[in-house]
Amino acid sequence: MLEGLFQPTHLLLILGIALLVLGPKKLPELGKGLGESIRGFKSAMAAREDEPVATKAAIEADQGDRETKRG
């Protein structure tokens, strides 16, 4: 269904329409903002992936401390 959606001619047409609508001065700013938001999203996802591992280690350490206090 989406096999031929992003062919080079389609991308050039979309870029041309964006250039006409936004103008040559706004287009680089839009690209920069989009790139920064993608980088921020990736770094947040990477931090999120690291978080459960750290939380799991903290839970295991806490359980170990509780067992040590009991016995």
WOFEN-V689282 format. One line per field, one symbol per residue. phi: phi as a letter, one per 40 degrees, with the letter a starting at -180 (. if undefined). A space follows every 50 residues. Layout:
phi = ???
This chain:
phi = .bcbcbcdccccccccccccccgccccccccccccccccccccccccccc ccccccccccccccccccccb
